[in-house]
């Protein structure tokens, strides 16, 4: 038995989904609102609907506006493929590629936001509703949102496809909401992948969000949400995961790869957990706690910071030097426990030249607990250090798997600034590797074999 609350965009009677899927979905939402008018009928009344997007390429020239609860938009494949690799190949090699563009159920964002527009203007999907109750249980599942191209940002960059700038957003949620889900999505080549204000009970799970200027931004304030089991990596001037004024955020089982300016950036976040993730970056500042970040736990993660191995991206970084720290902590009573942190960098790449890189940097606050972190800092023993490669995939795999020809690199394992007091630093660096005022902090060195 067919349901009136199930829509296929290719079978709807308004618009052409291949030319403008935005017009089609907006028409479907209007139909749902027209049919579902009674909010309390026989203990029901507004069940929402499912909008299905079959595999195919669908241009979006009209922003989709969502202001109803219980709406699920789903496709038949996230369709991700690296656009960055393609755009950094000579065009005469494109003919030899098995696939050129992303696939699956793919939405091509053809919006053209202008400088000075509202930040939501370039969003493919714009969700907002005032009043009570908050808009609830909207789901995005298993389709691709493709920003297509980045543009010249005025920096003089020879290849504008490497600017991570185009004013476009995949999903923008502008009002308080409850129990939203993003699952199985592929989001690529957007300046902002997902921007969400005032999240509550949000689940972002099992998505592929990469080659975006920013991947996930939780803005305004929020609580009790999770970011789990995703594969993602932002551009060199944006966030992979950003959250502000949040409580009770769980970040776990994610694989976050380069080139984000940070892997996780918290601003005034409290009582949240970052655990069992794999983080990889080419720059310092992988984990940043800014402002009053308090009572957060960072545990059992693997951090790897090494050098950019891919030739087209060698000239870009996040602007931070190696004294900033791989982990940079501001706030009170945070716990950083049992993490593995590897720094494998060329000595000639250290900034400032000749400096001793900092691994964990406690900038301000009090009562932070740093314990049992295993820090491995190495550099290549040979004078002829690894050269960059033109092949992105092979260069990254070679860099990740090479463990021979490495020697110890002298680092500061933990630096506690004078502004930060009453901290406890245990077994996270030797006597020589930890800089701390022991009159106002507690310290126990990691034992050194043979000493």
Secondary structure by P-SEA (a helix, b strand, c coil): ccccccccccccccccccccaaaaaaaaaaaaaaacccccccccccccbbbbbcbbbbbbcbbbbbcccbbbbbbcccccccaaaaaaccccccccccccccccbbbbbcccccccccccccccbbbbccccccccbbbbcbbbbbccccccccccccccccccccccccbbbcccccbbbbcbbbbccccccbbbccccccccccccccccccccccccccccccccccccccccccccbbbccccbbbbccccccccccccbbbcccccccccbbbbbbcccccbbbccccccccccbbbbbbbccccccccccccccccccccbbbbcccccccbbbbbbbbbccccccccbbbbccccccccbbbbcbbbbbbbcccccccbbbbccaaaaaaaaacccccccccccccbbbcccccbbbbcccccccccccccccccccccccccc
